[in-house]
Amino acid sequence: MVMLQPHDGKSGEPSFFKFDQISHDCKQGGSRVKASGNKNYRYGGFMKGKMQDWPLLVSKLIDHAAVNHPNVEIITATVEGLEHCYRYIDLHLRSKKLGQALLKWGMVEGDRIGTLAWNTYRHMEAWYGISGVGGVTHTINPRLFTEQISYIANHAGDRILMLDLSFVPLIEGLQDQLTTIEAFIIMTDRSHMPETSLKNVICYEEFVEAEDGDLTWPDLDENAAAGLCYTSGTTGNPKGVLYSHRSNVLHTYAALMVDALAVGGRDVIMPVVPMFHANAWGIPYLATACGAKLILNGPNFDGATLHELITRHDVTMTAGVPTVWLMLLNHLEETGGDLAKVTKVGIGGSAAPRSMIQTFQDKYGVEVHHAWGMTETSPLGTVATMTHETESWSAEKRLDLQCKQGRTVFGVELKIVDDDNNEMPKDGKAFGHLMVRGPWVVESYYGDDGGTILDDDGWFNTGDVATIDAQGYMQITDRSKDVIKSGGEWISSIDLENIAVGHPDVAEAAVIGIAHPKWDERPLMIIVPRENAQIEKADIMTFLRGKVAKWWEPNDVVFVDELPHTATGKILKTELRISYEDYRFPED
């Protein structure tokens, strides 16, 4: 804070300077003051506000829920096949019991505790219990390759691995490679404990219920690490993103806003996005902050089970990746079902096809919140919600906006730059490398992998190529490594894919660049037809015509039974490029 006052010439006053000529600069305490004219001014220095220094801690979220929403339910479709129901007051108590048990075991502040688990009430207890007593909750994605799972557990230095029954066989085959793990906690009760070759095995329920919950959360530094999540490692080894208590709480405030996920205490939320996938988009935190009822799908991702949970528990909001919603929409189409009380669905992880957004809204009356983020952004960055200006636009123009990834939530800044790091115009047409910064954006990777990852002004290169329009709506047009460079211009593989899956006979589509003697690269479209569909190249080309620029149209279309996917459900284009590295277009 800077105070400028006329200088009265008295001696002995601290922190003042005389300015006798125009436009003199002075610096003090990191602030900068410019004086003009012949008046003399006093620089008042730093003044601290008189507000309480209340640390932003994850434990305060569950404390809040226990006090203000004690009887709100958390319902889980468990791994054991049963449905479990309890309340926030129970989550609070059992999280404290787990914290006690971990401390008694010998966990100390900063220890990493791995979890290999679905969305369940026990996983929620682990999130709050571990970080609440100063540990770091390391969520491991079980869909990673086995060598990646062992790599990240060792790289993180996990001391304990907490795992669901589903993953006992997987870890039995990996335990000799897990060099830092001292104990395995199987997240079930005694009656469901399996016969296992794992060493130093602990039954979760016995571990927790041995304690009384008489625990006061420690007064941690809000910048202490609370969670650890690794990237999917599509290029090189996965990298760890270390979230702080402060970043998680600030992200929670942002996610609750009306122009973000827009949920509150009257909502029933079912986060289909897994807790091991970028913090389940922060939903386990924001639910306790607002007191929303939670429905947890456990290991179930099929359309029939999700639909049953949605209708039986009156779900009002749900969130997940497009592949999940394709299964749900297919199930609804086959059965004639509806989405009951669902009013909004969050879609992220990869771009949502226009046809999917349109189906949700026009056929089922569900508002789509198309979002963008990444592990490195905790993950929320943008959401495609309407503004006062755009709300009055035609339905078709609003749908155009919803196909974009949206506007930043407060706390996140975006820009696009060219290859020379020059900022590009926000006109909705210019393509550029997407840069991001903010208080819940990564500063460096765990273990300093990758070295310096921010530029001099604190911007992180997301690896995405995007446009930003005059209203602030950002649209991902590709990953930097996936964009097709043809004749000096860029073609968006994502746009082509999303248009193609709008064809009624197309289940999935991928587009990659293939070397071309004249144009450098040209697009090859790879299609997975729907079951029993009869479709040919000409059908696809006809469907694309008029929807994209003529020079964007693929030079060829091939049909396959399936596409390779990453651990987070995205199409694995690195593998496709290897598979088609010797491919040549018919005209070549």
N, C-alpha and C positions, 0 to 999 in steps of 0.2 A: 504494500500500500504506500502511495506517495502523497505527502501533504506539501503544498507550496504556500508559503506565507511571506509577506514583505519582511525583509530583514531590518531590525531596528538598530543594528550596530552595536548592541550590548555584547560585552565579552562574556565568556564562560558558557555560552549556549552550545550544546553538542550538535553535531551533524548539520552544519550549515556551510554554504558556499556563497561567495559574492560573484555576481555576473555583471560585468561592466561593458559588455558588447553583445551585439546581436548574435543569436544562434550558437551559443556555447553549450556543449554537452557535458554532463557530468554523470558518473556512475557511482553508485553506492549500494551495497547489499543486493546486487544482482538486478536492480531496477535502473531505468535510464530516464533522465529528466532533461528536457530541452527548455532553455530560457530565452526570451526574446525581449528586445527593448533594453532600457537602462535600469529597470527595477532590479533590486536585489531580493533573492528568495531564500528561504530556509528549506532544506530537505529534511523531512521529518523521519525518514527511515522506516523500518519494518514495525508494524503494530500487529500483534497477535489478537485474533478474535477471542471473545470471552464465551466460548461454547464448550460443552463437555467433550472430552477426548474419548469417544465411545468406539472401541475397535470393531471393525466389520468382520465378524467371525461366523463361520458356518454353523457353529453350535447355537448361535442366537436365533437362527431360523427355526430349528426344531424346538427350542425353548418357547418361541413365539407361538408355534402351532399348539404346543401342549397347554399353554395358558389360555389362548384365545379360541382355539378350535379343537378342544380335547376329544370330542365325541365324533368328529368327522372320520369316516371310514376309509380304510385302505383294503381293497379286495384283490387277491392274487389267485390266478390260475397257476397252481404250483407245479413244480417238476414232478412231484410224487403223484400227480393226477387228481388231487383234491382242490377244493376251493377254500381259501383261507381268508378270514375277515377279522380285522381288529381296528383300533382307533389310533389317532395321533398320540394320545396320552400313553398308549401301549408302545408305540414306536419310540417315543421319548425315553421311557423307562428301560426298554431293552437295548437301546443304543448306549445308554449309560452303563448297563450291565456289561455289554461287550467292551466298552472302554475300560472298565475296571478289570475285566479278565485279561485284556491285552497288556495292561500295565503290570498286573501280577505275573504274567508270563515272562515279562522282561522287555517289552517294547519301550523305546525311549523316543523323545521328540525327534522328528525328522526321519524315523524309520519308514521305509516303504513297505506297505502290506498289499500284496497282489490280490485281485479278485478275478475269478473266471466264472461269471454268473449271469443269468438272465435277469429280466426285470421282475423282481420279487420283493416281498417285504423284508426278507433277510438281507438282500443286497442293499436295500435302503438303510437298514440298521448298520451295515458295514460302512456305508458312506458317512453317516453321522458319527458312529462310534469311533472309527479310526481317526478321522480328522479332528473330531471334538477333543480328543486327548493329546493331540499334537502329532499324530502319525500322518502319513501321506497315502491316500487311497489310490492305488494304481490299478485302474480298470484295464484288463487285458481282453482283446478281441479274440474270441475262440475261432473266428473264421479266417484268421491269418494262417499262413503256411506254418507247419509245425516247427520248422527251423526258425521262423520269425518269432514264434511264441517263446521258445527257449532263449533266443537272443535278447528280447526285450526284458524278460524276467531277470536275466543275468545282468544286463546293462543297467537296469533300474536298481539292482542290488536288493530285490525283495527278500525279506526275512521269513515271511509267512505267505502261503498261498491259500486263499479261501476259495473253494470251488463247489459248484453245484454237482449233483449226482450225474448229470449228463456228461460231465467232462472227466470223470474218474478214469475211464479207459484211456483217454487221450493223455492224461498226465502220467499214468502208469508207464506208458511208453516213452515219456520224456524225462522222468524223474532223475535219471543218471546225468542228464545234461543240465539240470537246474542246480547250479553249483552254490547258490547263495541261500536257497530255501532250507529253513531249519525245521519247519513243521507244516503239515497240511491239515487245514480245517475243512471238513466236508459239511456243507451247509444243509443238514437234514437232522432228523431226530434219531434216537437209538434204534427204533423199530425199522427204520429204512437204511441204516448203515450197511454198506455193501462189504462183501469180502474183498479185500484189496491188498496189493503188494506194496502200496505206498508206505513209507516209513514215517514214524512220528505222526501218526494220524490222530486227530482230535474230532470228536463229535460236536458240531456247532451248538446244538441245544444244551448239551451237558456243560459245555464251556461257558455259555451265557448264563444259564440258570443257576450256576454255582454262586453267582454274585447277587447282591441285594439292591444294586442301583443307587446306593447312597453315595453319590459322586457329585462334586462341584466341578464343572468344566474348568480347566486351567485358563488363566488369562493370557492368551497367546498374543504375539505380535500379529497384527492383521496382514502383514506382508509375508508371514510364514507360509510355506508350501502346504497346500491342503489336498491337492489331487494331481495325478500324473496320467497322461493319456498319450499314446504313441500314434503317429501317422501310419497310414496303411502301407507305406514302403513300396509304392509302385516303381520308384526309381531308387535303387540302393537300399540300405538298411532303414527300418523305421526310425523316426526321430521322436524324442520325448518332449512333450509340452507340459511344463510344470505350473499348474494354476495356484494362485495364492488365495487365502481366505478373502482378502479384499477384492480381488478380481471376480471371484465367484459371487460375492454379495452384490457388487455393482452390476454385474451381468444380470442378476436376478431382478433388480429394480428395473432395468431396461426391458427385459423380456416381458414383464407384467404390463407394460404400457399398452394403451388401446391400439396404437399404430405398430405394435409388435405382435406378440402372441395373444394379447387381449383376453386374459382369463382372470377370474376372480373367485370369491368364496362360494358363489352359487353354481360354479361349473363342476362337472364330472369329467375328469381328464383321463384319457387312456393313451399314454405315450408308447406307441409301437416302436419308435426309434429306440434301440437298445441303450442301456446305461453305459455300455462299453464303447459306444459310438458317439464321441464328442459330447460326453456328459448328458446323453439323452436330451440334448439341446437345452439343458438346464432345468428341465421340467421337475425332477425330484426336489430341486431347491425352490422353484417358484411356487410349487404346490403347497409346501409348508408355509411359505411367506404369506399366501393369500387364504389358505385353509380350504383349498379345493379338494373334493373327494377324488381318490385315485383308484383307477382300475389297471392292474398290472397283468400283462398277457403271458408272463413267464416264457416258456419255450415255444409258444404258439404264434405262428405267423400266417397260417392258411386263412383263406377268405371266409370259410365256414365258421371257424372258431372266433375270429375277430368280429364277424357279424353277430354271432350269438352273444358275445360279451357286450357289444354295443347296445343291442336291443334289450337284454335282460337287466342291464345296470343303468340304462338311461344316460349313456355317454353323450356329453354335449360338445366336447372338443377332443380331437385326436391328432397325432402327428407321426409322420414317417416318410420313408423314401418312396419314389414312384413305383418301384417293383412291387412293394406291398400293396399299394392301392390298385395296381393292375389286377392282382389276385382277388382283392375284395370286389372290385367292380365286375369282374368276370363272374364271380359267385352271385352277385345281385342280378346280373343279366340272366343267368341260368335258372335262378330260383324265383325271380320276380320279387325279391325282397326290397326293403327300403332302409333308410338310415335313421329311422325313428326320430330321436330328439337331437341328433348331431346338427349343430349350427355352423361349425367351422372346422376346417382341417388344415393343418400345416404340412406343406410339402417342401422338402429340401433334400440335400445330399447329391442330387443331380437335377438337371432341368426337367420341369414337369411339362409334358406335351400339352399343347393347346387343347387337344381333344379331351384329355383327362380333366382339365380345369372346367371345360365347358360341360362335360357330363356331370360332374359333381354339382355344378351350380344350376344348370337348366333342368336336369332330370331329377335330382335329389334335393335341391334347395339348400345345398351346403356351400357356404362361402369359403373359397380357397385363399389361404395366406401362403403365397409362394415366397420362399425365403432362401437366403444364401448365407453361408458361413463355412467354417472349416475348423479342424482341430485347433489350429493356431489362433482362432478368434473366439474360442470358448463355448459355443461357436457362433453366436448370433451376430450378424453384420447388417443385413438388410431384410426388409419385408415389403412385399408388394401390396400395400394398402392404399386406399383412395385418399385424395386430399379434397378440400373444399372445391378447388378448381376442377379436378378430374371427375368428381362424383357426378357432375352434370353432363359429362360426355356421353356419347351414344354407347350402347351395350357393346358394340363391336370394338370401339376404341378403348373402352375400359378393359376388355378382354386382351387387347394388345398389350396394355400395361401389366396385366396380371401374368402374362407370359414372361415378363421381365422379372428379375430377382428383387427389384424394389428399391425403396429409399432407405438410407441409413437410419438406424435408431440412434437416439442421442447418446453420445459417447464414442461413436465410431466416425472416422473421417475416411473418405475415399477420393482417389484421383486416378486418372489414366495417363500413362506416359508412352512416348515412342521409344525406339531402341536406343536413343541417345539420352534418355531420361528427361526429355522436354515434355512438359504438361500439355495434353491435347484438349481440344475444345469439348465442352459438354453439349453436343448438338444431337446426340442420338445416332450419329452416323460414323464418327471417327472411332476406329478400333485402337485400343492401346493396352499396355500391360497394367493390370489392376493392382494398385498400391493401397495399403490400409494401415491405419494406426489408431490407437486408443488404449484406455486403461485395462481392457481385458484382451489385448492382442499380445502375442508372444514377443518377448524382448530378445531371447536367445534360447536355443534348444538345450535340453538337459545334457549335462556333460560337455556343453559347448560344442556339440556336434555341428558341423557346418560352419564353424567360426562366426564371424560377424554377419548377421543376416538383416540388419537394418541399415538404411543409408544415413547420411549425415543429419538428416532432418527427422529421423525416427520412423521412416516409412518401411513397411514390410512388403516385399514383392510376393503376391499370392500365387503366382504361376498361372493365373487366369488371364485371358484376353477378354476385354469387355468394352461396352459403350456406356456412356452416361448421358441422358437427355437433359433438356432445359428444365424439366420439372424435378430433376434429381434421381430419376429412376435408372438404376443400373441393370444391364443385361449381360450375362456371361455369354460370350459367343464361342469360346473354346478354352481349352488349356493351351498354354503357350506351346507345348510340345505337340499338340494335336491339330492346331490350326493349319489349314491347307493353303500354301502359298502358290498361287497360280498366276503367272504372267505379271508378277509384281503386286498383285492384289491378294487379299485374304478372303478365304471362303470358310464360313462357319460350319463345321461338321455337326455341331449340336443342332443348329437350325434345320439342317437337312434331315437329321435323325428324327426330330420331333414332328416334322411334317409327315415323314414316311409312316410313323406309327399311328398316324391318324387314319390310314387306310384300314378298312375293316378286316382285311385278311392278313395284316402284319402284326406279329406278336412283339418283335424287337427289331431294331435297326441300328447298325453302326456304320460310320463313314470314316475312311482313312485316306490319306494322300498317297498316291502312287507316282513314282518317278515318270516324267513325260519329257520326250526329247525337245519339245518346243516350249511348253508352258511351265517347265520346272516340276510342277506337281498337278495332278488332276484327281478328283474324288472318285473313289470306288465305294459303292454302297453294298453292304452285306446284310441280308434280310433273313430273319427267322419267321417263316410263315406260321399262321395259326394252325392248330391241328385240323387236318382234313381239308385245308384250303388249297385251291388250285389257282396259283398266281404265277405270272410270268414277268419278265423284264418290261415288256411293253405296258403292262398294267401300271407298274410303278412309275414309269416315265410319263405316262399320261396323267397320272394323279399329281405328279410334281409340277407339271406344266402350268404356268401362270401363277404359281405360288412362290416361285423363286426366280431370280434373274436367270436368263437363258444360259449365261456362262457359268452359273453355279451348278447346273444339272450334271449329275454324275456321268462319267464316260462309260460306266458299266455297272451292272447289278448282278450280284451272285447270291445264291440261296444256300443256307446251311441249316442244320438241325438245332444247333445251339451256339451261343456266344460265350467266350470266357469272361468271368467276372472277378472283381477284386473282393477282398474280405468285407467291404462295405456295400457291395451290390452294384458297383459301377462297372461298366464294360471295360475290360482290360485291353486297351488298345495297343499296349506294348507287345502283347502276345499276338494280336492280330497283325501288327506290322511285321513281326518275325515270320508268321505263317504265310504272308503274302509278299515277302520281300522279292521274290523272283517273278511275281505276277506282271504280266504285260497286257495292256488294253488290246482288244481285237484289232483296232486300226493300226497298232504299232507292230 
